[in-house]
Amino acid sequence: MARYQPVDTQSNYYPIDIAAQLRSGTFEHVLHHLLDEARRSDAVRRAVSER
């Protein structure tokens, strides 16, 4: 008779700090910085326009 073992189908999520893993001066660091600034300025624009 076959002995089937249960398979864990739950996903594990681990917190990752991307900014801490990026080396300063690399393309990835610059891209992260530009996208982060764009996201922040967009949030500020939305907050100001809602007033």
Summary of the structure (lengths in Angstrom):
residues: 51
radius of gyration: 21.0
end to end distance: 69.7
largest distance: 69.7
contacts: 63
relative contact order: 0.08
helix: 53%
strand: 0%
